[in-house]
């Protein structure tokens, strides 16, 4: 009798131990009773009916998923290799356990397929220039597909866009030509502005002959100082008329 009582005590202890489950703050326990789901419980201590109920734990933390490099043909027929990162979390533990066998694997496959199809609808220049907008579009499209599984896609980030070598060289030449074009435009605009100022200054000096003569003398003085030379220039006739003239002998 003592042995039977000992066995019964051991069985009771085992059943009690098996019926007590601890669910952490970032987890939820999906409880099944005789094969039928009865809801999600937790966090804290969960008491299950022995041999009748079982529980599957689901992590509610944000999961970081690195997608495999995907070969994409853009709208302008350029073949590129794209890598991206997907951030998602479980918001409905019951759906994540009941509606899909492996929600992490399924989310990975959906994200890779959506990445190929969505990026193929854009041209290469748009992918490089508007990556933030494309990330938002990917997030919305993937989230719609994973919603029935209780999965919320937090964000999608396209990390790297690997271009063929020929395309890299072509883009480098295009960027160099664009820089040269801008430099020529800036230089032409500067010359145009300078010519306008010179025309205005010439008009002002032409209206005032004295100012024109003063400017000419100032320029000659500056040239003489800079080059350390002697410059001989004619005296204007207006100044010659003002000088006293000698009387001719015999007159």
Phi and psi in degrees as a GROMACS rama.xvg file:
@    title "Ramachandran Plot"
@    xaxis  label "Phi"
@    yaxis  label "Psi"
@TYPE xy
-62.8744  -37.9699  UNK-2
-67.6927  -39.8337  UNK-3
-65.4766  -41.7529  UNK-4
-63.8466  -38.295  UNK-5
-64.9515  -40.8376  UNK-6
-63.9943  -41.1989  UNK-7
-63.815  -41.8801  UNK-8
-62.3559  -42.5503  UNK-9
-63.5129  -43.1508  UNK-10
-61.9177  -40.285  UNK-11
-64.0016  -42.3083  UNK-12
-63.052  -42.1173  UNK-13
-63.9007  -43.4925  UNK-14
-64.4051  -41.3842  UNK-15
-65.32  -41.7115  UNK-16
-63.393  -40.264  UNK-17
-70.7861  -24.4419  UNK-18
-85.4551  -12.8494  UNK-19
-99.4363  122.388  UNK-20
-129.463  144.094  UNK-21
-112.186  123.503  UNK-22
-108.293  127.001  UNK-23
-74.7247  168.806  UNK-24
-59.9421  -36.824  UNK-25
-93.0165  16.0015  UNK-26
-124.502  161.772  UNK-27
-136.497  146.365  UNK-28
-107.544  117.575  UNK-29
-87.3618  116.97  UNK-30
-99.048  132.485  UNK-31
-113.844  133.339  UNK-32
-116.738  110.335  UNK-33
53.3546  40.143  UNK-34
90.7474  -10.8281  UNK-35
-104.997  134.677  UNK-36
-72.6339  135.713  UNK-37
-115.913  1.40986  UNK-38
126.346  -179.558  UNK-39
-106.197  140.292  UNK-40
-127.089  159.825  UNK-41
113.981  172.341  UNK-42
-82.4913  169.822  UNK-43
118.538  -157.213  UNK-44
-85.8939  127.622  UNK-45
-115.748  131.159  UNK-46
-107.997  118.607  UNK-47
-103.266  149.956  UNK-48
-75.7827  121.608  UNK-49
-60.5323  138.249  UNK-50
65.0605  1.50927  UNK-51
-116.891  -41.3853  UNK-52
-114.64  147.831  UNK-53
-137.052  161.409  UNK-54
-133.879  141.325  UNK-55
-116.849  123.947  UNK-56
-84.1534  141.547  UNK-57
-127.963  131.136  UNK-58
-85.2165  129.714  UNK-59
-98.9815  2.6464  UNK-60
-72.502  157.864  UNK-61
-69.9081  130.77  UNK-62
-103.833  133.546  UNK-63
-99.5461  121.196  UNK-64
-122.67  114.796  UNK-65
-83.6108  118.106  UNK-66
-81.0323  146.186  UNK-67
-66.4016  148.281  UNK-68
-56.2531  132.028  UNK-69
-114.407  130.924  UNK-70
-82.8122  121.38  UNK-71
-124.537  137.304  UNK-72
-103.409  114.46  UNK-73
-72.0269  174.169  UNK-74
-63.9188  -28.9376  UNK-75
-96.0376  24.1118  UNK-76
63.1489  44.1031  UNK-77
-112.114  125.968  UNK-78
-87.8696  121.859  UNK-79
-130.819  162.72  UNK-80
-115.234  125.92  UNK-81
-121.951  134.994  UNK-82
-117.765  146.234  UNK-83
-146.298  163.57  UNK-84
-123.12  134.469  UNK-85
-114.535  133.186  UNK-86
-116.671  121.878  UNK-87
-145.273  165.303  UNK-88
-150.056  161.235  UNK-89
-88.5089  125.429  UNK-90
-111.085  -15.6127  UNK-91
-131.975  93.4009  UNK-92
-59.7596  -36.3256  UNK-93
-64.1313  -46.5  UNK-94
-65.1546  -36.8702  UNK-95
-65.1036  -28.1384  UNK-96
-91.5549  -38.7608  UNK-97
-86.5318  -42.3943  UNK-98
-85.0682  -14.8017  UNK-99
-144.708  144.755  UNK-100
-74.0977  -46.6566  UNK-101
-137.415  95.5192  UNK-102
-66.4624  -31.4097  UNK-103
-67.9886  -45.876  UNK-104
-64.7213  -42.9579  UNK-105
-65.2959  -40.3852  UNK-106
-63.7067  -37.7221  UNK-107
-61.0096  -47.4365  UNK-108
-66.7977  -39.9335  UNK-109
-64.8995  -40.9859  UNK-110
-64.8192  -41.6372  UNK-111
-65.6968  -43.2095  UNK-112
-65.1356  -41.7296  UNK-113
-65.9039  -35.6302  UNK-114
-62.1795  -44.9841  UNK-115
-65.3274  -47.5883  UNK-116
-70.0548  -38.2951  UNK-117
-71.9248  -44.4004  UNK-118
-69.0805  -25.8072  UNK-119
-69.1722  -11.0653  UNK-120
-92.0909  1.31311  UNK-121
-118.952  153.141  UNK-122
-81.0361  161.905  UNK-123
-61.7976  -43.9896  UNK-124
-60.3019  -36.3225  UNK-125
-69.4002  -37.6965  UNK-126
-63.216  -37.1236  UNK-127
-80.1192  -31.6412  UNK-128
-92.708  -28.5661  UNK-129
-124.317  52.885  UNK-130
-68.8833  -34.8037  UNK-131
-63.2293  -43.4612  UNK-132
-66.0576  -37.9776  UNK-133
-67.4493  -37.3172  UNK-134
-60.1237  -40.9444  UNK-135
-65.8487  -40.1201  UNK-136
-63.1316  -42.4874  UNK-137
-63.1126  -41.4646  UNK-138
-60.9641  -42.6389  UNK-139
-67.3098  -44.1028  UNK-140
-65.9105  -43.7621  UNK-141
-69.4791  -36.8541  UNK-142
-63.6308  -36.3372  UNK-143
-63.384  -38.4598  UNK-144
-75.2448  -31.2627  UNK-145
-93.814  -5.84373  UNK-146
-59.152  -40.7754  UNK-147
-62.6264  -16.5341  UNK-148
-93.1387  3.70294  UNK-149
76.4187  23.5637  UNK-150
-106.791  133.957  UNK-151
-112.613  119.211  UNK-152
-82.4834  115.657  UNK-153
-75.7983  -49.3229  UNK-154
-164.228  161.941  UNK-155
-132.004  133.438  UNK-156
-127.466  119.24  UNK-157
-79.0295  114.01  UNK-158
-83.077  -61.6832  UNK-159
-126.278  141.143  UNK-160
-120.527  105.657  UNK-161
-90.0504  118.885  UNK-162
-99.6091  152.504  UNK-163
-63.8324  155.874  UNK-164
-61.0338  -39.2545  UNK-165
-63.191  -37.8393  UNK-166
-70.8238  -35.4786  UNK-167
-62.1179  -44.5994  UNK-168
-65.2006  -40.998  UNK-169
-64.1779  -40.2149  UNK-170
-68.7102  -34.9506  UNK-171
-64.9359  -42.4155  UNK-172
-64.5676  -40.4029  UNK-173
-64.2645  -41.4755  UNK-174
-65.2716  -39.1357  UNK-175
-65.8109  -42.4915  UNK-176
-63.811  -36.7171  UNK-177
-66.3733  -39.7632  UNK-178
-64.6832  -41.7204  UNK-179
-63.6225  -39.6699  UNK-180
-62.6764  -43.8366  UNK-181
-65.441  -38.9534  UNK-182
-63.4798  -41.482  UNK-183
-66.4701  -39.186  UNK-184
-64.2796  -43.2739  UNK-185
-64.121  -42.0467  UNK-186
-64.0381  -41.7589  UNK-187
-64.963  -40.3113  UNK-188
-63.986  -37.8961  UNK-189
-65.0238  -42.5475  UNK-190
-65.0596  -38.5598  UNK-191
-63.8997  -44.0878  UNK-192
-64.6561  -40.0744  UNK-193
-65.0419  -39.6813  UNK-194
-65.3013  -36.34  UNK-195
-63.2372  -43.8602  UNK-196
-64.6029  -40.8902  UNK-197
-64.7251  -38.6258  UNK-198
-63.81  -41.6848  UNK-199
-64.7622  -42.1222  UNK-200
-65.4971  -39.8603  UNK-201
-62.9232  -38.698  UNK-202
-65.0593  -39.4469  UNK-203
-66.4467  -44.1372  UNK-204
-67.5598  -35.8949  UNK-205
-66.0161  -30.3442  UNK-206
-75.8378  -19.8486  UNK-207
-124.982  94.7168  UNK-208
-58.9738  -35.9025  UNK-209
-64.4741  -40.0909  UNK-210
-65.1316  -38.1121  UNK-211
-62.4213  -43.9814  UNK-212
-67.0276  -37.5855  UNK-213
-64.8256  -39.392  UNK-214
-65.6122  -38.1315  UNK-215
-65.1815  -43.2759  UNK-216
-64.1636  -38.4554  UNK-217
-64.9306  -40.3316  UNK-218
-64.3952  -42.667  UNK-219
-63.1792  -39.7935  UNK-220
-64.2268  -39.8164  UNK-221
-65.8404  -40.5939  UNK-222
-65.1231  -41.0893  UNK-223
-64.4887  -40.4084  UNK-224
-67.5131  -43.3592  UNK-225
-68.8377  -39.4763  UNK-226
-101.957  1.51024  UNK-227
51.9415  54.5923  UNK-228
-136.264  165.307  UNK-229
-103.849  129.598  UNK-230
-116.818  128.966  UNK-231
-105.481  125.164  UNK-232
-135.598  149.018  UNK-233
-69.3764  149.023  UNK-234
-84.5494  132.496  UNK-235
-59.7622  148.016  UNK-236
-62.1124  -28.0445  UNK-237
-64.9625  -38.7187  UNK-238
-73.3025  -33.6116  UNK-239
-64.4332  -35.5334  UNK-240
-66.0056  -25.3202  UNK-241
-83.2506  -16.1284  UNK-242
-74.4894  146.042  UNK-243
-70.4679  140.761  UNK-244
-107.833  141.958  UNK-245
-77.7481  146.159  UNK-246
-79.1045  139.478  UNK-247
-79.1884  131.796  UNK-248
-61.7581  144.686  UNK-249
84.1744  1.74981  UNK-250
